[in-house]
C-alpha cells in the first residue's frame, strides 16, 4: 500500500486501523514505491474484494493499493 501522508501521526493512525482487522495477518513497513506490505488471508477471492472495498479503500491514508494473489508456494516456512 502507498500512503498519501508520510507523517508520523499518519503512520501511527494507519497501523492502529490495520491492527483492528483480523483479515490482516501481517503488516510490514517496506522500502520502495510503497510504504506497507500486508498479508491478508480471506476465505475466497470475493471476500478479498469486500475487504478491499470496505476496509482498505476507507483508510484516509490510502493512496494506492496493489494486490498480488498467491496461487502456489514452492516454499513456505510459516508456522
WOWOMO-V385525 format. One record per backbone hydrogen bond with DSSP energy under -0.5 kcal/mol. NH is the residue of the N-H (numbers start at 1). CO is the residue of the C=O. If there is no record, write none. Layout:
BEGIN
{{NH;CO} {NH;CO}}
END
This chain:
BEGIN
{{2;64} {4;61} {11;7} {12;8} {13;9} {14;10} {15;11} {16;12} {17;13} {18;14} {19;15} {20;16} {20;17} {21;18} {22;20} {24;21} {25;23} {25;39} {26;39} {28;37} {30;28} {30;35} {35;1} {36;1} {37;28} {39;26} {40;38} {41;23} {42;40} {47;44} {48;44} {49;45} {50;46} {51;47} {52;48} {53;49} {54;50} {55;51} {56;51} {57;52} {58;55} {59;55} {59;56} {62;59} {63;2} {64;2} {70;68}}
END
